[in-house]
Amino acid sequence: MNQKEHEVIISLASNEQQEQHMQAARTQLGMLLKDLQFTTAHWTEPINSHRKEPYLNQLCRGTTTFSANLLEEVLKETEKRLGRTHNEDGIVAIDLDLLQYDEDRYHLRDWERNYVKDLIKEF
């Protein structure tokens, strides 16, 4: 029985050891999704943070047979495996957010960010 493929868009972001964490995340996403495409990476200044380190941001598009809920769980587990903690120090080793699942959009505020508006055009 064939499972339905769902098209997804995921945002990647890091403000600590950015290049290394982003590469590790791309590798993990490559094992998780099919038909993978990545945008270029884009540096941005932090928003609402006491930290000054810039973020490296990127978008990923691919397909999965996972449900949206299962995919979000796997993304959060991947963040933890790559060093993400949710403490108050403002360090974000890696942030993986599901922005779109088929026609459904998530993290609506992120869609208003300039880097998302710019990078989405690369697909």
FIMAR-805824 format. One record per residue: residue number from 1; residue in three letters; x, y, z of N, C-alpha, C in turn. Coordinates in nm, 3 decimals, m for minus. Layout:
k	r	nxx	nyy	nzz	caxx	cayy	cazz	cxx	cyy	czz
NUM	Ala	X	Y	Z	X	Y	Z	X	Y	Z
...
//
This chain:
k	r	nxx	nyy	nzz	caxx	cayy	cazz	cxx	cyy	czz
1	Met	0.085	m0.119	0.000	0.000	0.000	0.000	0.089	0.124	0.000
2	Asn	0.066	0.214	m0.094	0.143	0.337	m0.101	0.089	0.440	m0.004
3	Gln	0.180	0.502	0.068	0.139	0.610	0.157	0.148	0.741	0.082
4	Lys	0.060	0.833	0.113	0.057	0.963	0.047	0.181	1.044	0.085
5	Glu	0.241	1.105	m0.015	0.353	1.196	0.008	0.297	1.335	0.034
6	His	0.350	1.401	0.136	0.309	1.536	0.172	0.427	1.630	0.148
7	Glu	0.400	1.744	0.086	0.505	1.843	0.065	0.517	1.931	0.188
8	Val	0.640	1.950	0.233	0.663	2.028	0.354	0.771	2.133	0.330
9	Ile	0.764	2.240	0.408	0.869	2.341	0.412	0.908	2.357	0.559
10	Ile	1.038	2.349	0.583	1.092	2.357	0.718	1.193	2.470	0.722
11	Ser	1.190	2.550	0.830	1.293	2.653	0.846	1.400	2.600	0.941
12	Leu	1.524	2.636	0.911	1.639	2.600	0.993	1.701	2.729	1.041
13	Ala	1.744	2.733	1.167	1.810	2.851	1.221	1.907	2.811	1.331
14	Ser	2.017	2.886	1.341	2.115	2.862	1.447	2.186	2.992	1.479
15	Asn	2.217	3.012	1.610	2.297	3.128	1.648	2.422	3.087	1.726
16	Glu	2.458	2.958	1.719	2.579	2.911	1.786	2.645	2.807	1.696
17	Gln	2.774	2.825	1.667	2.843	2.735	1.574	2.753	2.709	1.453
18	Gln	2.709	2.820	1.395	2.602	2.817	1.296	2.629	2.721	1.180
19	Glu	2.746	2.732	1.118	2.774	2.649	1.000	2.769	2.500	1.035
20	Gln	2.829	2.462	1.147	2.832	2.321	1.187	2.693	2.269	1.221
21	His	2.616	2.348	1.296	2.482	2.303	1.333	2.390	2.295	1.212
22	Met	2.403	2.389	1.121	2.318	2.386	1.002	2.354	2.265	0.916
23	Gln	2.482	2.235	0.902	2.521	2.119	0.822	2.469	1.990	0.886
24	Ala	2.480	1.979	1.017	2.428	1.860	1.086	2.276	1.848	1.065
25	Ala	2.205	1.960	1.069	2.061	1.958	1.049	2.028	1.918	0.905
26	Arg	2.102	1.970	0.807	2.078	1.931	0.668	2.097	1.781	0.649
27	Thr	2.200	1.727	0.713	2.224	1.583	0.705	2.107	1.505	0.764
28	Gln	2.059	1.547	0.880	1.946	1.479	0.944	1.820	1.489	0.858
29	Leu	1.795	1.606	0.802	1.676	1.623	0.717	1.687	1.538	0.591
30	Gly	1.810	1.518	0.543	1.832	1.433	0.427	1.794	1.288	0.452
31	Met	1.802	1.246	0.577	1.762	1.109	0.613	1.612	1.100	0.641
32	Leu	1.549	1.214	0.661	1.410	1.219	0.702	1.313	1.244	0.585
33	Leu	1.357	1.324	0.489	1.270	1.368	0.380	1.321	1.319	0.245
34	Lys	1.230	1.316	0.149	1.266	1.285	0.011	1.251	1.413	m0.073
35	Asp	1.306	1.408	m0.194	1.295	1.521	m0.288	1.339	1.652	m0.223
36	Leu	1.452	1.645	m0.154	1.500	1.755	m0.070	1.559	1.869	m0.152
37	Gln	1.522	1.989	m0.117	1.580	2.112	m0.174	1.608	2.208	m0.059
38	Phe	1.722	2.276	m0.067	1.755	2.379	0.032	1.774	2.512	m0.039
39	Thr	1.734	2.619	0.028	1.763	2.753	m0.022	1.907	2.786	0.016
40	Thr	1.952	2.902	m0.028	2.079	2.952	0.022	2.061	2.986	0.170
41	Ala	2.171	2.997	0.240	2.166	3.036	0.382	2.174	3.188	0.391
42	His	2.107	3.244	0.490	2.093	3.389	0.502	2.119	3.430	0.648
43	Trp	2.208	3.526	0.668	2.238	3.576	0.803	2.137	3.682	0.841
44	Thr	2.089	3.677	0.966	1.998	3.779	1.018	2.038	3.818	1.159
45	Glu	1.997	3.936	1.198	2.020	3.982	1.335	1.916	3.920	1.426
46	Pro	1.952	3.897	1.554	1.856	3.836	1.646	1.736	3.928	1.671
47	Ile	1.622	3.864	1.694	1.497	3.936	1.724	1.459	3.902	1.868
48	Asn	1.431	4.004	1.948	1.386	3.983	2.086	1.480	3.893	2.166
49	Ser	1.608	3.921	2.158	1.705	3.840	2.231	1.809	3.931	2.294
50	His	1.859	3.892	2.411	1.968	3.967	2.473	2.102	3.928	2.412
51	Arg	2.105	3.822	2.332	2.229	3.779	2.268	2.250	3.858	2.139
52	Lys	2.375	3.875	2.103	2.408	3.954	1.985	2.451	3.870	1.865
53	Glu	2.470	3.739	1.886	2.516	3.654	1.777	2.411	3.650	1.666
54	Pro	2.455	3.664	1.542	2.359	3.657	1.431	2.309	3.514	1.411
55	Tyr	2.195	3.503	1.350	2.138	3.373	1.314	2.174	3.342	1.169
56	Leu	2.196	3.216	1.144	2.205	3.166	1.007	2.073	3.094	0.982
57	Asn	2.004	3.134	0.875	1.870	3.082	0.844	1.870	3.018	0.706
58	Gln	1.785	2.920	0.691	1.771	2.852	0.563	1.635	2.785	0.561
59	Leu	1.582	2.763	0.441	1.458	2.688	0.426	1.487	2.557	0.354
60	Cys	1.405	2.460	0.383	1.416	2.328	0.323	1.278	2.288	0.273
61	Arg	1.274	2.230	0.154	1.148	2.176	0.103	1.170	2.030	0.070
62	Gly	1.073	1.947	0.102	1.084	1.806	0.072	0.949	1.739	0.086
63	Thr	0.950	1.607	0.076	0.827	1.531	0.092	0.845	1.425	0.200
64	Thr	0.732	1.389	0.262	0.732	1.290	0.369	0.599	1.217	0.370
65	Thr	0.599	1.096	0.424	0.474	1.024	0.447	0.426	1.043	0.590
66	Phe	0.507	1.111	0.673	0.470	1.136	0.812	0.350	1.231	0.819
67	Ser	0.272	1.217	0.926	0.168	1.316	0.955	0.238	1.445	1.001
68	Ala	0.166	1.554	1.001	0.224	1.681	1.047	0.267	1.670	1.193
69	Asn	0.185	1.608	1.277	0.218	1.595	1.419	0.343	1.510	1.439
70	Leu	0.353	1.398	1.369	0.469	1.312	1.383	0.594	1.384	1.332
71	Leu	0.583	1.454	1.221	0.698	1.527	1.169	0.746	1.631	1.269
72	Glu	0.654	1.705	1.331	0.694	1.804	1.431	0.764	1.738	1.550
73	Glu	0.715	1.623	1.592	0.781	1.550	1.702	0.923	1.511	1.663
74	Val	0.938	1.460	1.542	1.070	1.417	1.496	1.165	1.537	1.484
75	Leu	1.114	1.651	1.439	1.197	1.771	1.428	1.245	1.814	1.566
76	Lys	1.157	1.810	1.666	1.197	1.850	1.802	1.299	1.752	1.860
77	Glu	1.282	1.623	1.832	1.381	1.525	1.876	1.516	1.548	1.807
78	Thr	1.511	1.584	1.681	1.633	1.613	1.607	1.704	1.734	1.666
79	Glu	1.627	1.837	1.703	1.687	1.954	1.769	1.762	1.912	1.895
80	Lys	1.697	1.831	1.977	1.761	1.786	2.102	1.888	1.707	2.073
81	Arg	1.882	1.617	1.975	1.998	1.535	1.940	2.115	1.622	1.893
82	Leu	2.083	1.735	1.831	2.187	1.824	1.779	2.229	1.931	1.880
83	Gly	2.178	1.922	2.005	2.226	2.011	2.109	2.133	2.121	2.153
84	Arg	2.010	2.122	2.104	1.915	2.227	2.142	1.867	2.207	2.284
85	Thr	1.873	2.313	2.362	1.813	2.315	2.494	1.719	2.435	2.499
86	His	1.624	2.431	2.587	1.530	2.543	2.599	1.551	2.612	2.734
87	Asn	1.674	2.661	2.752	1.702	2.736	2.873	1.697	2.885	2.842
88	Glu	1.729	2.965	2.938	1.712	3.110	2.925	1.834	3.183	2.870
89	Asp	1.936	3.110	2.828	2.059	3.178	2.786	2.054	3.233	2.643
90	Gly	1.953	3.199	2.567	1.938	3.254	2.433	2.018	3.182	2.326
91	Ile	2.093	3.080	2.363	2.168	3.004	2.263	2.073	2.908	2.193
92	Val	2.077	2.912	2.060	1.995	2.822	1.980	2.089	2.743	1.891
93	Ala	2.124	2.621	1.936	2.212	2.538	1.854	2.147	2.513	1.719
94	Ile	2.021	2.472	1.721	1.945	2.454	1.596	1.797	2.466	1.628
95	Asp	1.726	2.530	1.538	1.581	2.543	1.547	1.524	2.492	1.416
96	Leu	1.437	2.393	1.424	1.373	2.335	1.305	1.223	2.351	1.321
97	Asp	1.164	2.436	1.239	1.020	2.463	1.248	0.950	2.424	1.120
98	Leu	0.841	2.350	1.134	0.757	2.316	1.021	0.678	2.441	0.982
99	Leu	0.706	2.495	0.864	0.635	2.614	0.818	0.513	2.580	0.735
100	Gln	0.523	2.471	0.657	0.410	2.436	0.572	0.403	2.285	0.557
101	Tyr	0.281	2.234	0.562	0.252	2.092	0.542	0.138	2.087	0.442
102	Asp	0.168	2.043	0.321	0.074	2.053	0.210	0.028	2.199	0.201
103	Glu	m0.101	2.225	0.218	m0.151	2.363	0.207	m0.160	2.435	0.341
104	Asp	m0.133	2.365	0.450	m0.147	2.423	0.583	m0.018	2.494	0.625
105	Arg	m0.032	2.618	0.668	0.083	2.696	0.715	0.087	2.699	0.867
106	Tyr	0.210	2.695	0.919	0.236	2.700	1.063	0.331	2.816	1.091
107	His	0.347	2.852	1.217	0.439	2.961	1.256	0.413	3.084	1.168
108	Leu	0.292	3.132	1.174	0.249	3.238	1.082	0.332	3.365	1.094
109	Arg	0.381	3.396	1.214	0.466	3.516	1.228	0.594	3.502	1.146
110	Asp	0.646	3.381	1.137	0.769	3.360	1.060	0.749	3.392	0.913
111	Trp	0.630	3.368	0.860	0.603	3.398	0.719	0.615	3.548	0.690
112	Glu	0.604	3.631	0.794	0.617	3.776	0.777	0.762	3.823	0.782
113	Arg	0.853	3.738	0.823	0.994	3.776	0.833	1.054	3.790	0.693
114	Asn	1.137	3.892	0.676	1.194	3.920	0.545	1.273	3.804	0.489
115	Tyr	1.351	3.736	0.576	1.432	3.627	0.522	1.345	3.513	0.469
116	Val	1.230	3.486	0.533	1.140	3.382	0.482	1.081	3.428	0.349
117	Lys	1.036	3.552	0.342	0.980	3.603	0.217	1.082	3.596	0.104
118	Asp	1.209	3.626	0.135	1.313	3.621	0.031	1.349	3.478	m0.006
119	Leu	1.370	3.393	0.094	1.417	3.258	0.065	1.310	3.171	m0.001
120	Ile	1.184	3.193	0.031	1.077	3.110	m0.027	1.073	3.125	m0.179
121	Lys	1.119	3.238	m0.229	1.121	3.264	m0.375	1.220	3.171	m0.446
122	Glu	1.315	3.112	m0.372	1.413	3.024	m0.434	1.355	2.889	m0.474
123	Phe	1.237	2.856	m0.425	1.170	2.731	m0.464	1.092	2.756	m0.589
//
